[in-house]
Amino acid sequence: MNNSGSVLNGINTTRVLGNIDGSKNSPTVVIFAGIHGNEIAGVKASKIVLHKIKENNISFKGNLFVLLGNIKALKNNIRFEDVDLNRIWNKENITANFNIDRVNFSELSEQKEIYAKIKSIMQNNNGPFYFIDLHTTSAHSVPFITISDSLNNRRFSRKFPLPVVLGIEEYLDGPLLTFINEFGHIALGFEGGQHHDEGSIANCEAFIWKALVHSKCVSKKNIPDYKKYKNHLANLCCKYDFFEIIYRYALEDGEDFIMNPGFKNFEHVKKHQLLAKNGGLPIIANKDSRIFMPLYQEQGEDGYFLLSKISKFWLNSSIVVRRLKINHFLRLIPGVNKDPDNNYTLIVDPKIAKYMAKEIFHLFGYRKQIFKDDKYHFIKRDRNKTEMI
């Protein structure tokens, strides 16, 4: 086990907070902690887990790597220095970043190191790979999971008694886990609670232990007090359901946005209910829904999101149509064509798209929607495993 590195203000300043080396052919769990520098609970929880594994000499079947995210921002206890590190992960940025010697933003340097470490881990281990990104929120919140809508992600997330939110990749550009998911690997985001709530550390710790067990890296019988961690998550009063994002309030540069105080994640809001103000002008809910990730911190690009609950019928139907791979029938619709350069993308004429409900594409697993070259590009989330760029 390797847990070396200097510590400044309680934060290990090396990229690898700690790792456990098992067999090359065993499952590998990669945990990201502190991708946002003001979210310290995941870092503290990871250190606790690493310490307990060493202290109790826990037998480990697989491999574990805990990677620090935005180290400079962590030292300064801010979300980011120049740009949000969780908004710059796409192939174009990665390629451009690795072809220049000098970067203009602090986060590009962080990204370069993180990506190199991910590549090294994947080149030296055979997997399967499980990527876990630990976060907290500025608003009071029960813990929850966010995923790109692949069936592999759904299956793994079902092992946790927590709400699961789908579709964030439709509204955000460049999240780390969305990028990783495009190479066919399981990737879950865990939001452990409010930033400075001590309970968020315990939530993250319990989630890590369960993730290690369900990935088959370690047997639950070898973890002292595993039942305690299992019950901890089960007793958080988090009703297990799937939700999808239906709206994002994006902040404009210089906008004087103030969220109304007191909102909690998953709280019901009514149509026309006052949610926030922009320069003193009211911002209201556009439909009955649930509030999600309301902004109660200075840095951020998202004022809030709105959620709706996904029915079990839709979830089960989507599983059936994806397993049968009948998504190919979408290509028979006039104005819908496969991208010649990408088997996972459908190019749709806008005239056709406006008559086809977005839910149809969601049903077949096409979650990401981009408007490019005067066409809609719908991107499929279920992928075969491929080597990273």
C-alpha positions as CSV (number, residue, x, y, z in Angstrom):
1,M,0.0,0.0,0.0
2,N,1.3,3.4,-0.9
3,N,0.1,6.4,1.1
4,S,3.1,8.7,0.8
5,G,3.3,12.4,0.1
6,S,3.7,15.7,1.9
7,V,0.7,17.3,3.6
8,L,-0.1,21.0,3.5
9,N,-3.1,22.2,5.6
10,G,-4.2,18.6,6.0
11,I,-4.2,17.9,2.2
12,N,-1.8,15.5,0.6
13,T,-0.2,17.5,-2.2
14,T,0.6,14.5,-4.4
15,R,-1.9,13.5,-7.1
16,V,-2.3,10.0,-5.6
17,L,-3.8,10.3,-2.1
18,G,-3.3,6.6,-1.7
19,N,-3.5,3.3,-3.6
20,I,-3.7,-0.5,-3.0
21,D,-2.1,-2.8,-5.5
22,G,-3.9,-6.1,-6.1
23,S,-3.8,-8.4,-9.1
24,K,-3.6,-6.9,-12.6
25,N,-6.6,-9.0,-13.6
26,S,-8.8,-7.9,-10.7
27,P,-11.4,-5.1,-10.5
28,T,-10.0,-1.6,-10.2
29,V,-11.8,1.2,-8.4
30,V,-10.6,4.8,-9.1
31,I,-11.9,7.4,-6.7
32,F,-11.7,11.2,-7.5
33,A,-11.8,13.4,-4.5
34,G,-11.7,17.2,-4.5
35,I,-12.5,17.8,-8.2
36,H,-14.0,21.0,-6.7
37,G,-11.6,22.5,-4.2
38,N,-14.3,23.6,-1.7
39,E,-15.6,20.0,-1.4
40,I,-13.3,18.4,1.2
41,A,-15.6,15.6,2.6
42,G,-14.6,13.1,-0.1
43,V,-10.9,13.7,0.6
44,K,-11.3,13.2,4.3
45,A,-13.5,10.1,3.8
46,S,-10.9,8.6,1.4
47,K,-8.1,9.2,3.9
48,I,-10.2,7.4,6.6
49,V,-10.8,4.4,4.4
50,L,-7.2,4.1,3.3
51,H,-6.1,4.3,7.0
52,K,-8.6,1.6,8.1
53,I,-7.6,-0.7,5.3
54,K,-4.0,-0.4,6.5
55,E,-4.8,-0.5,10.2
56,N,-7.0,-3.6,10.0
57,N,-4.8,-5.3,7.3
58,I,-8.0,-5.8,5.2
59,S,-7.5,-8.4,2.5
60,F,-7.9,-6.8,-0.9
61,K,-8.8,-8.7,-4.1
62,G,-8.7,-5.7,-6.5
63,N,-6.9,-2.4,-6.9
64,L,-7.8,1.0,-5.4
65,F,-6.6,4.4,-6.5
66,V,-7.6,7.6,-4.8
67,L,-6.8,10.6,-7.0
68,L,-6.9,14.2,-5.8
69,G,-8.7,16.6,-8.1
70,N,-8.0,20.3,-8.1
71,I,-5.1,20.4,-5.8
72,K,-4.4,24.2,-6.0
73,A,-8.1,25.0,-5.4
74,L,-8.1,22.5,-2.5
75,K,-5.3,24.4,-0.9
76,N,-7.2,27.7,-1.2
77,N,-10.6,26.2,-0.3
78,I,-12.3,27.5,-3.4
79,R,-14.3,25.7,-6.1
80,F,-11.7,26.4,-8.8
81,E,-9.0,28.9,-9.7
82,D,-9.7,29.8,-13.4
83,V,-12.2,27.4,-14.8
84,D,-14.4,24.6,-13.4
85,L,-12.3,21.4,-13.6
86,N,-15.5,19.4,-14.0
87,R,-16.5,21.3,-17.2
88,I,-13.5,20.8,-19.5
89,W,-13.5,17.0,-20.1
90,N,-14.0,16.4,-23.8
91,K,-11.8,15.0,-26.6
92,E,-11.1,18.3,-28.2
93,N,-9.8,19.8,-24.9
94,I,-7.8,16.8,-24.1
95,T,-6.1,16.7,-27.5
96,A,-5.4,20.4,-27.4
97,N,-4.1,20.3,-23.8
98,F,-1.6,17.5,-24.6
99,N,-0.3,19.3,-27.7
100,I,0.9,22.4,-25.8
101,D,3.7,22.7,-23.4
102,R,2.4,25.7,-21.5
103,V,-1.2,26.0,-20.3
104,N,-3.1,29.3,-19.7
105,F,-5.3,28.0,-16.9
106,S,-4.5,26.3,-13.6
107,E,-7.2,23.7,-14.2
108,L,-5.6,22.6,-17.6
109,S,-2.5,21.7,-15.7
110,E,-4.5,19.7,-13.2
111,Q,-6.4,18.0,-16.0
112,K,-3.2,17.0,-17.8
113,E,-1.9,15.3,-14.7
114,I,-5.2,13.5,-13.8
115,Y,-5.6,12.3,-17.4
116,A,-2.1,10.9,-17.5
117,K,-2.7,9.1,-14.2
118,I,-6.0,7.6,-15.5
119,K,-4.2,6.4,-18.6
120,S,-1.4,4.8,-16.6
121,I,-3.9,3.0,-14.3
122,M,-5.8,1.6,-17.3
123,Q,-2.7,0.6,-19.1
124,N,-1.3,-1.3,-16.1
125,N,-4.6,-3.1,-15.1
126,N,-7.1,-5.1,-17.0
127,G,-10.2,-4.1,-15.1
128,P,-13.1,-4.1,-15.0
129,F,-12.9,-0.4,-14.0
130,Y,-15.2,1.5,-11.7
131,F,-14.8,5.3,-11.5
132,I,-16.3,7.1,-8.5
133,D,-16.4,10.9,-8.2
134,L,-17.0,12.2,-4.7
135,H,-18.8,15.6,-4.3
136,T,-20.9,17.7,-1.9
137,T,-23.4,20.4,-2.5
138,S,-23.9,24.0,-1.4
139,A,-27.5,23.3,-0.5
140,H,-28.7,21.0,2.3
141,S,-29.2,17.6,0.7
142,V,-29.7,13.9,1.2
143,P,-27.0,11.9,-0.5
144,F,-27.6,10.9,-4.1
145,I,-26.0,9.4,-7.2
146,T,-25.6,11.0,-10.7
147,I,-24.9,8.9,-13.8
148,S,-24.8,9.0,-17.5
149,D,-27.7,6.9,-18.6
150,S,-26.0,3.6,-19.6
151,L,-27.4,0.3,-18.5
152,N,-24.1,-0.6,-16.8
153,N,-24.3,2.6,-14.7
154,R,-27.9,1.9,-13.8
155,R,-27.1,-1.7,-12.7
156,F,-24.3,-0.6,-10.4
157,S,-26.2,2.4,-9.0
158,R,-29.1,0.1,-8.0
159,K,-26.8,-1.5,-5.4
160,F,-27.0,1.7,-3.3
161,P,-30.2,2.7,-1.5
162,L,-30.0,6.2,-2.9
163,P,-31.8,8.5,-5.4
164,V,-30.3,8.3,-8.8
165,V,-30.3,11.3,-11.2
166,L,-30.0,10.8,-15.0
167,G,-29.3,13.1,-17.8
168,I,-26.9,15.7,-16.4
169,E,-24.7,15.3,-19.5
170,E,-27.5,16.9,-21.6
171,Y,-27.2,20.1,-19.7
172,L,-23.5,20.3,-18.8
173,D,-20.4,20.4,-21.1
174,G,-17.4,18.5,-20.1
175,P,-18.0,16.6,-16.8
176,L,-15.2,14.1,-16.0
177,L,-17.5,11.1,-15.6
178,T,-19.3,11.7,-18.8
179,F,-16.0,11.7,-20.6
180,I,-15.0,8.4,-19.0
181,N,-18.3,6.8,-19.7
182,E,-17.8,7.4,-23.4
183,F,-15.1,4.7,-23.3
184,G,-17.6,2.1,-21.9
185,H,-16.7,2.1,-18.2
186,I,-18.9,2.3,-15.2
187,A,-18.8,5.9,-13.7
188,L,-20.8,7.2,-10.8
189,G,-20.9,10.6,-9.1
190,F,-21.8,10.6,-5.4
191,E,-23.0,13.7,-3.7
192,G,-22.5,13.1,0.0
193,G,-24.4,16.0,1.5
194,Q,-23.7,19.7,2.2
195,H,-20.1,21.0,1.9
196,H,-19.3,21.6,5.6
197,D,-21.6,19.1,7.2
198,E,-19.5,16.6,9.2
199,G,-22.1,14.0,8.3
200,S,-21.1,14.3,4.6
201,I,-17.7,12.7,5.5
202,A,-19.5,9.7,7.1
203,N,-21.8,9.4,4.0
204,C,-18.8,9.4,1.6
205,E,-17.0,6.8,3.7
206,A,-20.0,4.5,3.8
207,F,-20.4,4.9,0.0
208,I,-16.7,4.0,-0.6
209,W,-17.0,0.8,1.5
210,K,-20.1,-0.3,-0.4
211,A,-18.5,0.5,-3.8
212,L,-15.5,-1.6,-2.9
213,V,-17.7,-4.5,-1.9
214,H,-20.0,-4.3,-4.9
215,S,-17.1,-4.0,-7.3
216,K,-15.7,-7.2,-5.8
217,C,-12.5,-5.5,-4.7
218,V,-13.0,-6.6,-1.1
219,S,-15.3,-9.1,0.6
220,K,-17.7,-7.5,3.1
221,K,-16.8,-10.2,5.6
222,N,-13.3,-8.7,5.7
223,I,-14.5,-5.2,6.6
224,P,-15.0,-4.6,10.3
225,D,-18.4,-3.0,11.0
226,Y,-19.5,-3.3,7.3
227,K,-23.1,-3.8,8.5
228,K,-22.7,-0.3,10.1
229,Y,-21.8,1.3,6.8
230,K,-24.5,-0.6,4.9
231,N,-27.1,0.5,7.5
232,H,-25.8,4.1,7.5
233,L,-26.8,4.7,3.9
234,A,-30.0,2.7,4.3
235,N,-31.1,4.9,7.3
236,L,-30.5,8.3,5.6
237,C,-34.2,8.4,4.6
238,C,-33.2,8.6,1.0
239,K,-36.1,7.1,-1.0
240,Y,-34.7,5.0,-3.8
241,D,-36.0,6.4,-7.1
242,F,-34.7,7.4,-10.5
243,F,-35.0,11.1,-11.6
244,E,-34.1,13.0,-14.7
245,I,-33.1,16.6,-15.2
246,I,-35.7,18.5,-17.2
247,Y,-34.4,22.1,-16.9
248,R,-31.2,24.0,-16.1
249,Y,-31.0,27.7,-15.1
250,A,-27.6,28.6,-16.6
251,L,-25.9,31.7,-15.2
252,E,-24.7,34.4,-17.6
253,D,-21.5,36.4,-17.0
254,G,-22.1,39.2,-14.6
255,E,-25.5,38.0,-13.7
256,D,-26.7,39.2,-10.2
257,F,-28.2,35.8,-9.3
258,I,-29.5,35.2,-5.8
259,M,-31.2,31.9,-4.9
260,N,-34.1,32.1,-2.5
261,P,-32.9,30.7,0.8
262,G,-33.8,27.4,2.3
263,F,-34.3,25.1,-0.7
264,K,-33.2,21.4,-0.3
265,N,-32.4,19.0,-3.0
266,F,-35.4,17.0,-4.3
267,E,-37.9,19.4,-2.6
268,H,-41.2,19.8,-4.5
269,V,-41.7,23.2,-6.2
270,K,-44.9,24.4,-7.8
271,K,-45.3,26.1,-11.2
272,H,-44.8,29.8,-10.9
273,Q,-43.2,29.5,-7.5
274,L,-40.5,32.1,-6.8
275,L,-37.1,30.3,-6.9
276,A,-34.5,33.1,-7.3
277,K,-33.9,36.6,-8.4
278,N,-31.7,38.1,-11.1
279,G,-30.9,41.8,-10.5
280,G,-34.0,41.9,-8.3
281,L,-36.3,40.4,-11.0
282,P,-38.1,37.2,-10.1
283,I,-37.2,33.8,-11.5
284,I,-40.0,31.3,-11.2
285,A,-40.5,27.6,-11.7
286,N,-41.8,26.8,-15.2
287,K,-43.6,23.7,-14.1
288,D,-44.4,21.5,-11.1
289,S,-41.1,19.6,-10.4
290,R,-38.4,19.2,-7.8
291,I,-35.5,21.6,-7.1
292,F,-32.0,20.2,-7.6
293,M,-28.6,21.7,-6.9
294,P,-29.7,25.2,-6.0
295,L,-26.7,27.5,-5.9
296,Y,-25.7,28.8,-2.4
297,Q,-22.0,29.6,-3.1
298,E,-20.2,32.3,-4.9
299,Q,-18.6,30.2,-7.7
300,G,-20.7,28.2,-10.1
301,E,-22.3,28.2,-13.6
302,D,-25.6,26.6,-12.6
303,G,-28.3,28.5,-10.7
304,Y,-30.4,25.4,-10.2
305,F,-31.9,22.4,-12.0
306,L,-35.4,21.0,-12.0
307,L,-36.1,17.3,-11.8
308,S,-39.0,14.9,-12.6
309,K,-39.4,11.3,-11.4
310,I,-39.0,8.6,-13.9
311,S,-41.6,5.9,-14.0
312,K,-40.7,2.2,-13.5
313,F,-42.6,1.4,-16.7
314,W,-40.3,3.7,-18.7
315,L,-37.2,2.4,-17.0
316,N,-38.1,-1.2,-17.7
317,S,-39.1,-0.4,-21.3
318,S,-35.9,1.3,-22.0
319,I,-34.0,-1.8,-20.7
320,V,-35.9,-4.1,-23.1
321,V,-35.5,-1.9,-26.2
322,R,-31.8,-1.4,-25.6
323,R,-31.1,-5.1,-25.0
324,L,-32.9,-6.0,-28.2
325,K,-30.8,-3.3,-29.9
326,I,-33.8,-2.1,-31.9
327,N,-32.4,1.5,-31.8
328,H,-31.4,0.8,-35.4
329,F,-35.0,1.3,-36.5
330,L,-34.6,5.0,-35.6
331,R,-32.4,5.3,-38.7
332,L,-35.3,4.2,-40.9
333,I,-37.1,7.5,-40.1
334,P,-36.6,10.1,-42.9
335,G,-34.3,12.8,-41.6
336,V,-32.5,10.5,-39.1
337,N,-29.1,9.2,-40.1
338,K,-26.1,7.6,-38.4
339,D,-23.1,9.8,-38.1
340,P,-20.6,8.3,-40.6
341,D,-17.7,9.0,-38.2
342,N,-19.4,7.8,-35.0
343,N,-21.5,4.7,-34.5
344,Y,-23.0,6.1,-31.3
345,T,-24.4,9.3,-32.8
346,L,-27.6,10.0,-34.8
347,I,-27.8,13.1,-36.9
348,V,-31.4,14.4,-37.0
349,D,-32.9,17.1,-39.2
350,P,-34.4,19.9,-37.0
351,K,-37.7,19.6,-38.9
352,I,-37.9,16.0,-37.9
353,A,-36.7,16.5,-34.4
354,K,-39.4,18.9,-33.5
355,Y,-42.0,16.2,-34.2
356,M,-40.2,13.5,-32.3
357,A,-40.4,13.7,-28.5
358,K,-37.0,13.8,-26.9
359,E,-38.2,11.0,-24.6
360,I,-38.1,8.6,-27.7
361,F,-34.4,9.2,-28.0
362,H,-34.0,8.8,-24.3
363,L,-35.8,5.5,-24.4
364,F,-33.3,4.1,-26.9
365,G,-30.3,5.5,-24.8
366,Y,-29.6,8.7,-26.7
367,R,-29.1,11.2,-23.9
368,K,-26.7,13.8,-25.1
369,Q,-28.1,16.3,-27.5
370,I,-25.8,18.7,-29.4
371,F,-26.8,21.2,-32.1
372,K,-24.0,21.3,-34.7
373,D,-23.8,22.1,-38.4
374,D,-27.5,23.0,-38.4
375,K,-28.4,19.4,-37.2
376,Y,-29.2,17.8,-33.9
377,H,-26.7,15.2,-32.8
378,F,-28.1,12.6,-30.4
379,I,-25.3,10.6,-28.6
380,K,-25.9,7.1,-27.2
381,R,-24.7,6.4,-23.7
382,D,-24.4,2.6,-23.8
383,R,-20.9,1.9,-25.2
384,N,-18.5,-1.0,-25.8
385,K,-15.3,-0.7,-23.9
386,T,-12.6,1.1,-26.0
387,E,-9.1,2.4,-25.2
388,M,-9.0,6.0,-24.1
389,I,-7.6,8.6,-26.5
